[in-house]
Amino acid sequence: MMARNWEEYLVEKVLLLAAISSIIIIILIIGFVIDQGLPAMEQVGFFNFIFGTDWSPSYNIYGVFPMIIGSLGIMALSLLFAVPLSILGAIFLAEVAPRTMRRILKPTIQTLAGIPSVIYGFFGLIVLVPFMRETFGGSGFSMLTASFILTVMVLPTILSISEDALRSIPLEYKEASLALGATHWQTIKNVILPAALPGIVTGIILGMGRAIGETMAVIMVAGNTPVIPGSILEPVRALTSNIALEMGYAIGLHYNALFATGIVLLMMIIVLLVITNYINYKRKVTVGGGYL
Amino acid sequence: MNRIIPPNHAQKIMNGVFWSVGILAILILVVIIGYILYNGLPQFSLEFIFGEPVGSGESGGIWPMIVSSFYVTFIALIVATPLGVLAAIFLAEYAGENNLVKAIRFAAETLASIPSIVFGLFGLTFFVVYLQMGFSVLSGGLTLALMAIPTILRTAEVSIESVPQSYKEGSLALGASKWQTIYRVVLPAAIPGITTGVILGMARAIEETAAILYTVGASLAIPLSIWDPARPLPLHLYILATEGISLPNAYGTAAVLVILILIITVFTNYLVERYTKKMMGR
């Protein structure tokens, strides 16, 4: 009996250790990135680093502001397209679509979510960039091009979480509205959508996180000039691209400045996470057609 | 708006809008996948799949990249699966709702939303430089493992939680201890769900580029040991496409990646469908 108790005790401690590993990993990641990035922020000055508009590693000038604008601009523009599309798509899936259509559309969304970001980038580079060049002139590499690709990439995230939120609205709400003589669309617009709002907002914020964090697809179509763009048809560089483009040859302060760019990225993501936790919408794990 | 457009018309208009959005999503997928496969499949040949690249990938095959992809993914899963599953057992069966558990959940959530390039930065300073693993399969695989942990953890936790309470009670009533019950009753019942989580983690590892950009190296040779540098498929595609080395080979590589992801997607769907049917049946 004693042996049994010991075994139970041991097992519980091992499991606890595995569970704590997530915390340890997070601390290590944040710690190491800050440790490598802080020297650059100290040397350049925090304010100069964040709001400096000039990024020229060859002159040891590191201002990350154009990339912040780039990341935020690409994100805002892609959400502008993706949010209405995703919400309409979610309503379609949750309320309107017949069974057969749902059985096609669900795996479609899931596959869109699973396509590797290099494939999106490659498709953008080969198809979308030439198309934009012919339609709008210029090089074709632009903030708008990157936003189009990102729209498709964040769509599955926002759509599936919104659909889940729409589905979890109690049936009584809907029945009461319909019984009062409202049409299906009026019911959706005035009753179901407002009730599902916390879930939809959570989906949008997660989409924001995905848009800010995306590296490969953006790098391949955005043009990557570290300058504040004058219009959405001009090339931009995102924070993520800044790291990926220059890490290969960076040494000294430049190397640290790229880690400092990583700190800026981390701060943005943590802000988004805190907001989602504040909204506190419980997500389900969706896999393909069913909930696990 | 309702005063201008009668409700019945609005209903019809909106139905049209909903249908077009749904069809648009399907079209986008068909165009992207169709385009890649249409251009990529003609590149397929035994020599392309099983051959060594010539030069820096201008011609020849992609066998070393296929090997690299599976090698790196294998390392990632071997590390992430036990960590993720054990953590899931703890959260689902042992933990109450205290601050430690809240912290663990927040950490896993944060881990899931950290941009992949930041994982890459961490992999570079921690595995490559600090632990002196160099640019290698091991550095890349471990970096990917960190990314796969939250996926596996969350899916495993949900499937463990959804094992019916009566199973556990039956086992405990027979005098089994808590761990015996989990090990012999709960885990076997949760296996399909856990498998799905592992496959999803695998998908995440196999398609990732940014995190391995500066951890795995970019060698064109077949990696033999875990200390060798490698070049997984997505990285190869990125290099081929952005450095303008070979468009046909880029198409071919992209097609291989797309087919891998399609296989994984279909397989997970099959597993989930079987699993949900089984759970519904009870």
Interface residues (C-beta under 8 A of the other chain):
Chain A: R4 E7 E8 V11 E12 V14 L15 L16 A18 A19 I20 S21 S22 I23 I25 I26 L28 I29 F32 V33 D35 Q36 L85 L88 G89 I91 F92 L93 V96 A97 M101 I104 L105 P107 T108 I109 Q110 T111 L112 G114 I115 P116 S117 V118 I119 Y120 G121 F122 F123 L125 I126 V127 V152 L155 L159 A182 T183 H184 W185 Q186 I188 L206 G209 I212 G213 E214 T215 M216 I219 M220 T240 I243 A244 M247 G248 L258 F259 G262 L265 L266 I269 I270 L272 L273 N277 K284 V285 V287 G288 G289 G290 Y291 L292
Chain B: N2 P7 N8 A10 Q11 M14 N15 V17 F18 W19 V21 G22 L24 A25 I26 I28 L29 I32 I33 Y35 I36 P82 L83 L86 A87 I89 F90 L91 Y94 A95 L100 A103 I104 F106 A107 A108 E109 T110 L111 S113 I114 P115 S116 I117 V118 F119 G120 L121 F122 L124 T125 F126 Y130 L146 I149 P150 L153 R154 T155 V158 S159 S162 S177 K178 W179 G193 T196 L200 A203 I206 E207 E208 T209 A210 L213 Y214 P234 L237 Y238 A241 T242 L247 A250 A254 L257 V258 I261 L262 I264 T265 T268 N269 V272 E273 Y275 T276
